[in-house]
Amino acid sequence: MLCSSSFHTSSIRNVPDSEKHAVEVEYGLVPKPYGSTLEIDHIVSLELGGSNAIANLYPEKAAARPGFHVKDKLENAAHAWVCQGKISLRAAQQKIATNWEAFYKLVYGTAPVG
């Protein structure tokens, strides 16, 4: 299903503000709209079979080095690797959940920057 041409995360990406605020509280942040400076991101991306459950969400700053835009790039590449048979879905999920920066280095051959 994840590799089907009809698969799109937009229909399942809905995380209500109340859930985002609960995640912010879990991580010791003030629950509020952070705009483009912070994203409530998926630990295991939806592209890799992750869910919108609070246990799979965490706050990620855009200005962090590396920030959420860099991880988004990895999520897309990891999805492609799974669909191309370069890595199993389970292995991709484990790698992105445990150390996504090391997984980025495996995929791109260099440490994530930016």
Buried (B, 14 or more C-beta within 10 A) or exposed (E): EEEEEEBEBEEEEEBEEEBBBBBBEBEEEEBEEBEEEBBBBBBBBBBBBBEBEBEBBBBBEEEEEBBBEBBBBBBEBBBBBBBEEEBEBEBBBEBBBEEBEEBBBEBEEEEBEE
